[in-house]
């Protein structure tokens, strides 16, 4: 690394160090030939020599200057010269900027007004749109890479810096090496998927979120690994929760740009800029009439059609497209420090490893536990139902008992003749015995005249139907026993009748007889 006060290429004198990144160091310099202040970025050779990719690192460093010069936009820093020092170390010279957005946020308590934020970021949307038209994705948008200077008393003018990790837009490719700054990396960038224009949309929305609310969407809690996991798999908090005074149209635009799935964000940087312009007009926020004629030539028309531009502010609960999927598989770790933590350099741009598979394993175990609990509950319910059905089937059928009959008078209500009382000893095994009144009884040894042949005044009362009913229109044994019981006088010495002792046996015998 060249020392300050050293002269590079007999033209540029190096001054104090302005900043240090992952690939180089930026010095304040002086162009001795033109007499102007410049910024000189010199490459770090120590890390490249240690990795053994010296020539490849030089090509990547020079490609940054080539990329910046190829875009040619007023809101991207200008490149003045490229060269090699005496040791073969490449460097390039660019315009010197007064300050950065990161430094300005520190001076203003971490916040900017909504007007200053939109006035600063809308021209950057145009610059990134021009870069995306050439297939170049920045991949490292953050406040430290945005140069800021004031024009007049209120207007802020910003320029993009540091295209050192810029990539070509190749949606179908993935990478095992992840470069970026935690807090400003999109979820697909953390998971090793290819960077697309929607990746820069997420990062610029994170910068807008920080400028308005004072903190990034996923703030660091001292653990870089945890911060990356939350960014890759969590939902960003809404801007309304941290800045309740922000107008709702602007909240909807920034929240949609911070969606975890790329398919739910704006298609490109111009669509995001159109949403910001429409939100500003609806919320009566002052913004430049023509923020960037090169990158955003339709901005004046968007202002005029702000009422028709509300279709860009879709609600966040809208269903994502059918092709929306979770971020792809994570690549393997490329660098780990002692103790298993990801290696983080001292610069703000870090080389990070992909998130370990611990969180995925925990989620799989949690889902397996929930599924096992549901299966156990379902099996227990099925076993309970089977046991209940078995108990119902094994229960013997209940045999209905004859209801006790009311006492019947031994004399007729219309005639003078009375029915003879049955003796207590008349009960016996003779089933065919019948009472003198023609009513069958149990134990009678003589047959009497059928009741049908007696005069109506001498006929006994008709027997009540039994619980079991009669068969073939004839009285059953239980019916005859009930009638006999009504006709017999109460006797304490009389043993229980056969019908009471064995009703089921008499029923079977009666069925066999008839």
C-alpha positions in Angstrom: 0.0 0.0 0.0 1.6 3.3 -1.1 2.5 5.8 1.7 0.9 9.3 1.8 2.9 12.1 0.1 4.1 9.7 -2.5 3.8 10.6 -6.2 2.2 8.2 -8.6 3.2 8.3 -12.2 5.0 11.6 -11.8 1.6 13.3 -11.8 -0.5 12.5 -8.7 0.6 13.3 -5.1 -1.2 11.2 -2.5 -2.6 12.8 0.7 -4.5 11.5 3.6 -6.6 8.3 3.5 -10.3 8.9 2.8 -11.5 5.4 3.1 -10.6 1.7 2.8 -12.6 -1.1 1.1 -12.2 -4.7 0.5 -10.1 -4.3 -2.6 -8.3 -1.0 -2.2 -7.6 2.2 -0.4 -8.8 5.7 -1.4 -6.5 8.6 -0.9 -7.1 12.3 -1.3 -4.7 13.4 -4.1 -3.6 16.3 -6.2 -3.3 16.4 -9.9 0.1 18.1 -10.4 -0.5 18.6 -14.1 -4.0 20.2 -14.0 -3.7 21.5 -10.4 -7.0 20.0 -9.1 -8.0 17.8 -6.2 -8.7 14.2 -7.1 -9.4 10.9 -5.3 -6.9 8.1 -6.0 -7.9 4.5 -5.4 -5.0 2.0 -5.1 -5.3 -1.7 -5.1 -4.4 -3.9 -2.1 -1.9 -6.5 -3.2 -1.4 -8.3 0.1 -4.7 -10.2 0.1 -4.4 -11.0 -3.7 -0.9 -12.4 -3.2 -2.1 -14.5 -0.2 -4.9 -16.0 -2.2 -2.7 -16.7 -5.2 -4.9 -14.9 -7.7 -2.8 -11.8 -8.4 -3.5 -11.4 -12.0 -7.2 -12.1 -11.7 -7.5 -9.5 -8.9 -5.8 -6.9 -11.1 -8.2 -7.6 -13.9 -11.2 -7.2 -11.5 -9.8 -3.9 -10.1 -9.3 -2.4 -13.6 -12.7 -3.6 -14.7 -14.3 -1.3 -12.0 -12.8 1.7 -13.7 -13.8 0.4 -17.1 -17.4 -0.1 -15.9 -17.7 3.3 -14.4 -16.3 4.9 -17.6 -18.7 2.9 -19.7 -21.9 4.0 -18.0 -21.3 7.8 -18.4 -23.9 9.3 -16.2 -23.9 12.6 -14.3 -24.9 10.9 -11.0 -22.1 8.3 -11.2 -18.6 9.4 -10.2 -16.3 10.3 -13.1 -13.0 8.4 -13.9 -10.1 10.6 -14.9 -7.2 8.2 -15.3 -5.9 4.6 -14.8 -2.3 3.5 -14.4 0.3 1.3 -12.7 2.8 2.4 -10.1 6.4 1.4 -9.9 5.6 -1.9 -8.2 3.0 -2.9 -10.8 0.1 -2.0 -8.5 -2.9 -0.6 -10.4 -4.7 2.6 -9.5 -7.3 4.8 -11.0 -8.1 8.5 -10.4 -11.6 9.8 -10.0 -13.3 13.0 -9.0 -13.1 14.0 -5.4 -16.3 14.2 -3.5 -17.0 16.4 -0.5 -18.8 13.9 1.8 -20.8 10.7 1.8 -24.3 10.0 2.8 -23.1 7.9 5.7 -21.2 10.9 7.1 -24.1 13.2 6.6 -26.5 10.9 8.4 -24.1 10.9 11.4 -24.1 14.7 11.4 -27.9 14.9 11.2 -28.7 12.4 14.0 -29.1 9.6 11.5 -32.1 11.1 9.7 -33.1 13.2 6.7 -36.4 14.8 5.8 -38.7 13.1 3.4 -38.1 15.9 0.8 -34.3 15.6 1.0 -34.4 11.8 0.9 -36.6 11.8 -2.3 -34.6 14.6 -3.9 -31.4 12.7 -3.3 -32.5 9.2 -4.2 -34.6 9.8 -7.3 -31.6 10.9 -9.5 -29.8 7.8 -8.3 -32.7 5.7 -9.5 -32.1 7.1 -13.0 -28.3 6.4 -12.7 -29.0 2.8 -11.7 -31.6 2.4 -14.4 -28.9 3.4 -17.0 -26.5 0.9 -15.5 -29.1 -1.8 -15.6 -29.7 -1.1 -19.3 -26.1 -2.1 -19.8 -26.5 -5.3 -17.8 -24.6 -3.9 -14.8 -25.9 -4.5 -11.2 -24.1 -2.5 -8.5 -24.7 -5.1 -5.6 -23.2 -2.8 -2.9 -25.5 0.2 -2.5 -25.1 1.8 0.9 -24.8 5.3 2.4 -20.9 5.1 2.3 -21.0 4.5 -1.4 -23.2 7.5 -2.2 -21.3 10.8 -2.5 -23.3 13.9 -1.4 -22.8 17.6 -1.8 -25.2 20.5 -1.5 -26.2 22.6 -4.4 -27.5 25.9 -3.2 -29.0 26.2 0.2 -31.3 23.1 0.3 -30.8 20.8 -2.7 -28.6 17.7 -2.3 -26.8 16.1 -5.2 -25.6 12.5 -5.0 -23.3 10.3 -7.0 -22.8 6.6 -6.9 -19.3 5.2 -5.9 -17.5 1.9 -5.7 -18.5 -0.5 -8.5 -15.8 -2.9 -7.3 -18.2 -5.9 -6.9 -20.6 -4.9 -9.7 -21.8 -7.9 -11.7 -23.4 -8.6 -15.0 -27.2 -9.3 -14.9 -27.3 -13.1 -15.3 -30.6 -14.3 -13.7 -29.9 -18.0 -14.2 -26.5 -18.2 -12.5 -25.6 -18.6 -8.8 -22.3 -18.1 -7.0 -20.6 -19.6 -4.0 -19.0 -16.3 -3.0 -21.2 -13.6 -1.5 -19.9 -10.0 -1.4 -21.7 -7.1 0.1 -22.5 -5.2 3.3 -24.9 -6.7 5.9 -28.0 -4.6 6.3 -28.0 -3.6 2.6 -27.9 -7.0 1.0 -31.1 -8.4 -0.6 -32.3 -11.8 0.6 -31.4 -13.5 -2.7 -28.0 -12.0 -2.6 -27.4 -13.5 0.8 -28.6 -16.9 -0.4 -26.2 -17.0 -3.3 -28.6 -16.3 -6.1 -27.7 -14.1 -9.0 -28.1 -10.4 -8.6 -30.7 -8.7 -10.8 -32.0 -5.1 -11.0 -34.5 -6.0 -8.2 -31.5 -6.6 -6.0 -30.5 -3.0 -6.3 -34.1 -2.0 -5.8 -34.1 -3.7 -2.4 -30.8 -2.0 -1.4 -31.9 1.5 -2.5 -35.1 1.0 -0.6 -33.1 0.0 2.5 -31.1 3.3 2.2 -34.4 5.3 1.9 -35.7 3.4 4.9 -32.6 4.4 6.9 -32.7 8.1 5.8 -36.3 8.5 6.9 -36.5 6.3 10.0 -32.9 6.5 11.3 -32.1 2.8 11.1 -31.8 0.0 8.5 -34.8 -2.4 8.2 -32.8 -5.3 9.8 -30.6 -3.6 12.4 -27.5 -5.3 13.7 -27.7 -6.7 17.2 -24.0 -7.5 17.4 -24.3 -10.8 15.6 -23.7 -10.6 11.9 -24.9 -14.2 11.3 -28.2 -13.5 13.0 -28.7 -10.3 11.1 -28.1 -12.1 7.8 -30.6 -14.9 8.8 -33.3 -12.4 9.6 -32.7 -10.5 6.3 -32.8 -13.7 4.2 -35.8 -15.4 5.8 -37.7 -12.7 7.7 -40.2 -10.0 6.7 -38.9 -6.4 6.8 -40.7 -4.2 9.4 -43.0 -1.7 7.8 -41.8 1.9 7.6 -44.9 3.0 9.4 -43.8 1.2 12.6 -40.6 3.3 12.9 -41.7 6.5 11.2 -45.5 6.9 11.9 -45.6 10.4 10.4 -44.6 9.3 6.9 -47.5 9.5 4.3 -49.1 6.2 3.6 -48.4 6.1 -0.2 -44.7 6.5 0.4 -44.8 3.8 3.1 -46.5 1.4 0.6 -43.9 2.1 -2.1 -40.9 1.5 0.2 -42.4 -1.5 1.9 -43.1 -3.2 -1.4 -39.6 -2.5 -2.6 -38.3 -4.3 0.6 -40.4 -7.5 -0.1 -38.4 -10.7 0.6 -39.4 -12.3 -2.7 -38.0 -10.5 -5.7 -41.2 -11.2 -7.6 -43.2 -9.0 -5.3 -40.9 -6.0 -5.7 -41.0 -3.5 -8.5 -39.8 -4.9 -11.9 -37.0 -2.4 -12.3 -35.6 0.8 -11.0 -37.8 3.0 -13.2 -40.9 1.3 -11.8 -39.6 2.1 -8.3 -38.9 5.7 -9.2 -42.4 6.1 -10.7 -43.9 4.8 -7.5 -41.9 7.3 -5.5 -42.9 10.2 -7.7 -46.6 9.2 -7.5 -46.4 8.9 -3.7 -44.7 12.3 -3.4 -47.4 14.0 -5.6 -50.3 12.3 -3.7 -48.7 13.2 -0.3 -47.8 16.8 -1.4 -44.1 16.3 -0.9 -41.9 18.6 -2.9 -39.6 16.8 -5.3 -37.6 18.0 -8.4 -39.8 18.4 -11.4 -37.3 16.6 -13.6 -35.0 14.5 -11.3 -32.9 12.9 -14.0 -33.6 13.6 -17.7 -31.1 10.8 -18.8 -32.3 8.0 -16.6 -35.9 9.1 -15.9 -37.0 10.9 -19.0 -40.7 10.2 -18.2 -40.7 11.7 -14.7 -42.6 14.9 -15.7 -45.3 12.8 -17.3 -45.5 10.7 -14.2 -46.1 13.8 -12.1 -48.9 14.8 -14.5 -50.4 11.3 -14.4 -49.9 10.7 -10.7 -53.6 9.9 -10.3 -53.2 7.1 -12.9 -49.9 5.9 -11.4 -51.5 4.4 -8.3 -51.4 1.0 -9.8 -47.7 0.9 -9.0 -48.6 1.0 -5.2 -50.2 -2.4 -4.8 -51.0 -3.5 -1.3 -48.5 -5.8 0.3 -51.1 -8.5 1.0 -51.5 -9.1 -2.8 -50.8 -12.7 -3.8 -47.3 -13.1 -5.4 -47.0 -14.6 -8.9 -47.3 -18.4 -9.2 -43.6 -18.5 -10.0 -42.6 -17.0 -6.7 -40.4 -19.3 -4.8 -38.2 -19.3 -1.8 -34.6 -18.2 -2.2 -32.5 -21.0 -3.7 -30.1 -23.3 -1.9 -27.3 -21.6 0.0 -23.7 -22.1 -1.1 -21.0 -23.4 1.2 -19.1 -21.2 3.5 -16.0 -19.7 1.9 -14.4 -18.2 5.0 -14.8 -18.8 8.7 -13.0 -17.3 11.6 -11.9 -19.3 14.7 -15.0 -20.5 16.5 -17.1 -20.9 13.5 -18.1 -17.3 13.0 -18.1 -15.8 9.5 -14.9 -14.0 8.7 -15.5 -10.2 8.5 -12.9 -7.8 7.4 -12.3 -4.4 9.0 -13.9 -2.6 6.0 -17.6 -2.0 5.7 -17.8 -4.3 2.7 -17.3 -7.8 3.9 -16.8 -11.2 2.3 -19.5 -13.3 4.1 -20.2 -17.0 4.0 -23.7 -18.3 3.5 -25.9 -18.9 6.4 -25.3 -22.3 8.0 -27.9 -25.1 7.7 -28.7 -24.9 11.4 -31.8 -22.8 10.9 -33.1 -25.1 8.1 -32.5 -28.2 10.3 -34.4 -26.6 13.2 -37.3 -25.8 11.0 -37.4 -29.3 9.7 -37.3 -30.7 13.2 -40.1 -28.4 14.3 -42.3 -29.4 11.4 -41.6 -33.1 12.1 -42.5 -32.6 15.8 -45.8 -30.9 14.9 -46.6 -33.7 12.4 -45.8 -36.4 14.9 -48.1 -34.8 17.5 -50.9 -34.6 15.0 -50.5 -38.3 14.1 -50.5 -39.3 17.7 -53.7 -37.3 18.4 -55.4 -38.8 15.4 -54.4 -42.3 16.4 -55.7 -41.8 19.9 -59.0 -40.6 18.6 -59.3 -43.5 16.3 -58.5 -46.0 19.1 -61.1 -44.4 21.3 -63.7 -44.7 18.6 -62.9 -48.4 18.1 -63.1 -49.2 21.8 -66.4 -47.4 22.1 -67.9 -49.3 19.2 -66.6 -52.6 20.7 -68.3 -51.9 24.0 -71.6 -51.1 22.3 -71.5 -54.4 20.2 -70.5 -56.5 23.2 -73.4 -55.3 25.5 -76.2 -57.9 25.8 -79.6 -56.9 24.5 -82.0 -55.8 27.3 -85.0 -58.0 27.9 -88.0 -55.8 28.7 -89.8 -56.8 31.9 -93.6 -56.9 32.1 -95.1 -53.9 33.9 -97.1 -54.6 37.0 -100.8 -54.6 36.2 -103.3 -52.8 38.3 -105.6 -54.9 40.5 -108.7 -56.0 38.8 -112.0 -56.4 40.7 -113.2 -60.0 41.1 -116.7 -59.2 40.3 -118.3 -57.9 37.1 -119.7 -54.4 37.1 -122.8 -55.2 35.1 -123.9 -58.7 36.3 -124.7 -60.4 39.6 -122.5 -63.4 38.9 -118.9 -63.3 40.2 -115.8 -65.0 39.0 -114.5 -67.8 41.1 -111.3 -67.1 42.9 -108.4 -69.2 41.9 -106.9 -71.2 44.7 -103.3 -70.5 45.6 -102.5 -74.1 45.0 -103.8 -74.0 41.5 -100.4 -73.0 40.1 -98.6 -75.9 38.6 -96.6 -77.1 35.6 -99.7 -77.8 33.5 -99.6 -75.3 30.6 -102.9 -76.3 29.1 -105.0 -75.6 32.2 -107.6 -72.8 31.9 -109.6 -71.0 34.5 -113.4 -71.6 35.0 -114.0 -68.3 33.2 -112.2 -69.6 30.2 -109.0 -67.6 30.9 -105.8 -69.7 30.7 -103.8 -69.9 33.9 -100.7 -71.7 35.1 -101.1 -74.8 37.2 -104.8 -75.5 36.5 -105.6 -79.3 36.2 -109.0 -79.1 34.5 -110.3 -77.5 31.4 -113.2 -75.1 31.6 -115.6 -73.8 29.1 -114.1 -71.3 26.6 -115.1 -67.7 27.3 -116.5 -67.3 23.8 -119.4 -69.8 24.6 -120.4 -68.0 27.8 -123.1 -65.3 27.9 -121.8 -61.8 27.6 -122.6 -61.0 31.2 -120.5 -63.9 32.4 -117.5 -63.4 30.3 -114.3 -62.2 32.1 -112.7 -58.8 31.2 -110.5 -58.9 28.1 -106.8 -59.3 29.0 -104.5 -56.3 28.5 -101.8 -56.9 25.8 -98.4 -57.7 27.2 -95.2 -55.9 26.5 -94.1 -58.7 24.3 -97.3 -58.7 22.3 -99.1 -61.7 20.9 -98.2 -63.9 18.0 -100.6 -64.9 15.2 -103.4 -63.1 16.9 -103.4 -65.4 19.9 -102.5 -64.5 23.5 -99.1 -65.5 24.7 -98.2 -67.2 27.9 -97.3 -63.9 29.5 -100.7 -62.5 28.6 -102.4 -65.5 30.2 -100.2 -65.2 33.3 -101.0 -61.6 33.7 -104.8 -62.3 33.5 -104.4 -65.1 36.0 -102.5 -62.8 38.3 -105.2 -60.2 38.2 -107.9 -62.8 38.9 -106.0 -64.5 41.8 -106.4 -63.2 45.3 -103.3 -61.8 47.0 -101.6 -64.5 49.0 -98.4 -64.1 51.0 -97.7 -67.9 50.8 -98.0 -68.2 47.1 -94.7 -68.7 45.4 -93.8 -66.6 42.4 -95.4 -67.7 39.2 -93.5 -69.4 36.4 -94.0 -66.3 34.3 -92.2 -64.1 36.8 -89.4 -66.5 37.5 -88.7 -67.5 33.9 -90.3 -65.1 31.5 -87.9 -65.9 28.7 -88.4 -69.7 29.1 -92.2 -69.4 28.9 -91.9 -67.1 25.9 -89.8 -69.7 24.1 -92.2 -72.5 25.1 -95.1 -70.3 23.9 -93.4 -69.7 20.5 -92.8 -73.4 20.2 -96.4 -74.3 20.9 -97.9 -71.9 18.4 
